[in-house]
Amino acid sequence: MNLRACLLTLLVLLPAAEARADGEIMKLITPADRIRLDNYGETRRQALAEAKGDDDSMDRSALEASLAKPLQKFSGFDMTGDWQCRTTKLGGLSPIVVYGWFRCRVTDDGSGWRLEKLSGSQRTIGRFFDDGDKRLVYLGSQFVAGEKPKHYGAGPETDQAGYAFRTGAKEWRIEFPAPHYESRLDVLEFRR
């Protein structure tokens, strides 16, 4: 293989390598968020059971359609750019609440993918870390529009941790187990 072909191969592989983290997450994740992610399966099961008990068939149908999509690998997937995003809250104060679509953006700052929710009253900003072929970990900070976001690790009121799953060529989601406010599980869906 000549030098030009080697360089081209490296350039193609470089964005995927930048979007993946090494053991850095173990230095950053708070003990509380580690517990939330460790309990993800049981928290999700409880939240879905509460949501399925709701009588609002439109919200339940939207949830079931979203969660029924098969998971795909993140390799070769470019998350960067503008996205429509919406939150579904499951369990807790209400069985299920599906919000409208807002604007989100994913950028790559050279050390990985960063998410920012740009519209709506509830916002998030954070970073993704590799957790296998079909799952990423998201660590971020939630804040209200008009407030300055705090850094991740500032405390349980603002810290967010969740798992991201790719569900199509132009769609993916993050599931946040045991968020601090309102619900048992938040699902943030993304579409182009």
N, C-alpha and C positions, 0 to 999 in steps of 0.2 A: 504494500500500500504506500503510495507516495505521500509526501509531507502535506500537500494540499488536501488530500482526502482525509488524512488524520485530523487536521485542524477543523475541517468541516464536520467530522464526526464528533469532535469535542464540543463544538459550538451547538450542535443539536442536543447533545446530552447535558450540557451545562445548566439550562434552566430547570430541568428535572432535579438535578443534584442540588441546586440552590434552594428549591422549594422543600427539600427534605432536611430534617434536623437530625442531629446525632443525639447523644445523651444529655444535651442541654436542658431538655424539659425536666429532667430529674433534679436539676439545680434550681429551677424556677417554680415548679408547681408547689402550691401550699399544701400542708397536711390536710386541711379541710377539703380542698378540691381533689386530692388523691382519694380520699374516702368517698366523695361523691361519684367519682369515676369508677372506683372499685364496686360500688353498689348500683351502678347503672342498670344492669339487667333487672333487678328486683324493683327499682324505682320506676323504670319504664313499664314493667308489667302492671304495677299498681295504677299508674297514671292511665294506661290504656283501658284497664278495667273500669275506672271511674268515668272515662270519656264514653265508653260504650253503653253506660247506663243512662246517658243523656237522651232526651226525646227529640232533639233537633237533628233531623235526618240529613239536612244539607251540610251542616258542619261535620257530622260524623262521616258522611260520604266523602267529603274533601280530605279528611284525615286518612281514611282507609285507602283512598286512591293514592295518596302520597306515600304512605308507608308500605304499600304492596309492591312498589317498583323494585326490581332486583338490583342488588348492589353491583357496581362496576369498579374496576381498578382505577386508581388515580394516575398511574403511570401514563405519560403522553397526554394528559389532560391539562389544558392551560386555564387556570382559574382567573387569570388577570383580566381586568376590564370591569365594565359596568353591568350590574345585575338588578333585576327586580327581586325583592325579598319580602316575605311575610312571615309573621309569627303566629303559631297556634299554641295556645296554653292548655295543658291537659291536667285535670285533677286540681285539688286544692280548693280555692274559693268557688270555682265553677267547674262543672264536669269538662266543658270544652268551650273555648273561645277562639275563633279564627278572625284575625285582623286582615285588613286590606293590604294591597301591595305597596311597597315603598322602594326607595332607591338605596342600593349598596354598591360598594366598589372594592375590588381586590387588586392590590398592587404587589409587585415584587421589588423589595428594596435591596436585593442582592444577598440577603441572608434568609429569605423565605417569603412566603405569601403572608400579606397583612390584609385584614378585613376592616372596613369601616362602613357602618350603617349611616347613610347621609340624610335621611328624612324620617319623619315620624317623631313622636315625643320620646319614645324609649330607644336609645342608641347603644351601640357597642363598637369597640375598637380593640383589635387584638391580632394574634399571630397563630399560625398553624404549625404543627409538628407531626412528623411521620409516625404512624402507629400500625404499619403493615400495608399490604397491597390495597385494601379496600376501606381503610379507615385512617383519618387524621385526628389529632387532638387539637382543639382550639382552646387557647387561654386568652382571656380578654377582660375588659372592664366595661361594665354597663354604666350609663349615665343618662341624664335627662337633657333633651335639646336645650341649648343655651348655657349649659354648665360646661366647665372644663373637665374633660375626663381624667380620672386618676389613673395611675399606673397599675398594672396587674400586681397583686400582692398587697394592695393598700388596705384590704379588709374584706370580710364576708359580705358586706352590703353592696360592694361594687364588683368583686371578683367573679368571673365566669369561667366555667370549664365545661367542655362538651366534646362529643365525637361528631366528626364530619363524615358523611357518606355520599358518594357519587351515585346518582340514579339514572343518568342519561347523558347524551352528548352535550346538552345545554342545560343541565339541572343537577342540583345537589342539595344537601341539607345538613344542618347542625342540630343535634339533639343535646339539650342542656338538662341533665338530671338534677333534681332538687334545687332549683334556683332560689335565691334568697326571698323573693317576693311572689305572692299570689298563687303560684301553681306548683304541681309536683314535677312536671316535665314541660319544657318549652322546646318547640320544634321550629327552627328558622329555615324556611325553604328558599331556594334561589332558582331563578330561571332567566334566560336571556330574553 
